[in-house]
């Protein structure tokens, strides 16, 4: 998502099932994404997401 004509980007974490935005960050970088994930989710939730993503990647 860009805003204004300068094409500056943001990072958005959203709930795909609920259709709501959970958190928004200023940049579109790995460090900005990591900060948002750590701010939004507990370590247990992040570990559960990693397991789910790993299972998805095994299919491919």
Rosetta blueprint (number, residue, H / E / L):
1 X L
2 X E
3 X E
4 X L
5 X L
6 X L
7 X L
8 X E
9 X E
10 X L
11 X E
12 X E
13 X E
14 X E
15 X E
16 X L
17 X L
18 X L
19 X L
20 X E
21 X E
22 X E
23 X E
24 X E
25 X E
26 X L
27 X L
28 X L
29 X L
30 X H
31 X H
32 X H
33 X H
34 X H
35 X H
36 X H
37 X H
38 X H
39 X H
40 X H
41 X L
42 X L
43 X H
44 X H
45 X H
46 X H
47 X H
48 X H
49 X H
50 X H
51 X H
52 X H
53 X H
54 X H
55 X H
56 X H
57 X H
58 X H
59 X H
60 X L
